[in-house]
């Protein structure tokens, strides 16, 4: 973050909360000219500070109201087994997040499905068949208190 000045940080902060702003609207909010804002925003994309802009879809109306967290333990802790697992889990569209973690699990997955029955099918056919999976521990989310919060800067 050393290369970012106050204007860059304001651009990032504002785009996190409203990615639909036009360049002109964004420029007004960060108090720079539209061409300057455009150049800075393009640089933020090119340098990897911004990785994309997308719509945040409400899960329940599209039939994906259940969130499940799954802790995964692999049978071996080798770079090859991690790589095989990661390449396979990336292909599962229901897995929203996959993180290598320290602690009781090797990976923690965040999964979105219709309901418990939908998860049961996914678990029985795909999750336990992923490469190297020795054990899974499943946690059904009862209430999402905070999800997809902006980065705190």
C-alpha positions as MATLAB code, in Angstrom:
seq = 'XXXXXXXXXXXXXXXXXXXXXXXXXXXXXXXXXXXXXXXXXXXXXXXXXXXXXXXXXXXXXXXXXXXXXXXXXXXXXXXXXXXXXXXXXXXXXXXXXXXXXXXXXXXXXXXXXXXXXXXXXXXXXXXXXXXXXXXXXXXXXXXXXXXXXXXXX';
ca = [
       0.000    0.000    0.000;
       3.069    2.234    0.062;
       2.510    3.217   -3.599;
      -1.037    4.411   -2.914;
      -1.786    8.003   -2.026;
      -4.928    9.497   -0.480;
      -6.699    9.742   -3.853;
      -5.954    6.122   -4.780;
      -7.231    4.915   -1.411;
     -10.406    6.978   -1.813;
     -10.951    5.508   -5.290;
     -10.585    1.979   -3.872;
     -12.843    2.717   -0.897;
     -15.593    4.201   -3.057;
     -15.453    1.496   -5.750;
     -15.752   -1.212   -3.077;
     -19.125    0.149   -2.059;
     -20.382    1.228   -5.492;
     -18.681   -0.263   -8.534;
     -21.360    1.111  -10.864;
     -20.245    4.717  -10.615;
     -19.299    6.341  -13.869;
     -15.783    7.719  -14.125;
     -17.216   11.250  -13.982;
     -19.153   10.480  -10.775;
     -16.102    8.849   -9.220;
     -13.925   11.818  -10.176;
     -16.341   14.209   -8.447;
     -16.353   12.083   -5.287;
     -12.547   11.929   -5.077;
     -12.158   15.562   -6.155;
     -10.018   15.106   -9.287;
     -10.628   15.636  -12.996;
     -12.270   12.844  -14.999;
      -9.113   12.140  -17.077;
      -6.979   11.969  -13.912;
      -9.496    9.643  -12.267;
      -9.563    7.411  -15.339;
      -5.746    7.171  -15.475;
      -5.558    6.366  -11.760;
      -8.315    3.758  -11.945;
      -6.674    2.087  -14.951;
      -3.348    2.008  -13.066;
      -5.081    0.416  -10.058;
      -6.396   -2.320  -12.379;
      -3.064   -2.805  -14.145;
      -1.112   -3.032  -10.891;
      -3.526   -5.593   -9.419;
      -5.120   -3.436   -6.714;
      -8.501   -3.921   -8.391;
      -9.110   -7.437   -9.658;
     -12.609   -6.987  -11.044;
     -15.964   -5.291  -10.804;
     -19.110   -7.364  -10.431;
     -22.703   -7.369   -9.221;
     -23.418   -8.791   -5.792;
     -26.389  -11.140   -6.262;
     -28.849  -11.791   -3.421;
     -28.544  -15.573   -2.829;
     -32.065  -16.398   -1.604;
     -34.014  -15.128   -4.637;
     -31.842  -17.276   -6.929;
     -32.359  -20.400   -4.836;
     -29.046  -20.522   -2.964;
     -30.151  -19.673    0.555;
     -27.989  -22.115    2.534;
     -24.383  -21.441    3.494;
     -22.213  -24.327    4.622;
     -18.680  -24.144    5.981;
     -16.655  -27.319    5.536;
     -13.345  -28.079    7.175;
     -11.271  -30.505    5.113;
      -8.385  -32.661    6.326;
      -6.178  -34.236    3.677;
      -4.543  -37.621    4.089;
      -1.083  -36.174    3.358;
       0.500  -32.757    3.818;
       2.638  -32.547    0.697;
       2.824  -29.865   -1.974;
       1.536  -32.405   -4.511;
      -1.526  -33.331   -2.441;
      -2.330  -29.666   -1.786;
      -1.997  -28.877   -5.496;
      -4.231  -31.790   -6.541;
      -6.913  -30.804   -4.018;
      -6.808  -27.127   -4.987;
      -7.048  -27.831   -8.723;
     -10.070  -30.074   -8.152;
     -11.915  -27.797   -5.718;
     -11.559  -24.794   -8.042;
     -13.830  -26.629  -10.499;
     -16.740  -26.901   -8.023;
     -19.031  -23.935   -8.686;
     -20.775  -24.310   -5.320;
     -17.512  -23.606   -3.481;
     -17.342  -19.830   -3.087;
     -14.148  -19.692   -1.020;
     -11.372  -22.182   -0.382;
      -8.640  -21.269    2.077;
      -5.580  -23.189    3.244;
      -5.664  -22.734    7.021;
      -3.632  -23.518   10.111;
      -5.309  -25.461   12.892;
      -7.604  -28.475   12.932;
      -8.184  -28.483    9.153;
      -6.047  -28.155    6.067;
      -8.730  -26.209    4.183;
     -11.857  -24.300    5.051;
     -14.513  -24.117    2.321;
     -17.455  -21.754    2.077;
     -20.220  -23.360    0.036;
     -23.610  -22.105   -1.167;
     -26.435  -24.532   -1.920;
     -30.257  -24.579   -2.022;
     -30.751  -26.515    1.191;
     -29.444  -29.356    3.355;
     -30.567  -31.989    0.849;
     -28.672  -30.208   -1.925;
     -25.558  -30.146    0.261;
     -25.968  -33.839    1.094;
     -25.805  -34.675   -2.638;
     -22.759  -32.456   -3.151;
     -20.998  -33.960   -0.142;
     -21.733  -37.575   -1.057;
     -20.831  -37.295   -4.734;
     -18.163  -34.628   -4.999;
     -16.630  -33.320   -1.769;
     -15.516  -36.623   -0.269;
     -14.272  -37.697   -3.701;
     -11.864  -34.761   -3.997;
      -8.196  -35.823   -4.194;
      -6.647  -36.668   -0.841;
      -9.673  -35.966    1.351;
      -9.442  -37.960    4.558;
     -12.052  -36.177    6.647;
     -14.604  -33.359    6.462;
     -16.374  -31.449    9.220;
     -19.520  -29.603    8.230;
     -21.012  -26.484    9.794;
     -24.387  -25.176    8.598;
     -24.590  -21.399    8.911;
     -27.679  -20.434   10.857;
     -27.372  -16.688   10.302;
     -25.053  -14.589    8.165;
     -24.116  -11.678   10.381;
     -21.578  -10.039    8.059;
     -20.741  -11.116    4.523;
     -18.598   -9.533    1.798;
     -17.666   -6.502    3.834;
     -15.410   -3.911    2.199;
     -11.731   -4.011    3.056;
     -10.998   -1.776    6.047;
      -8.827    1.038    4.799;
];
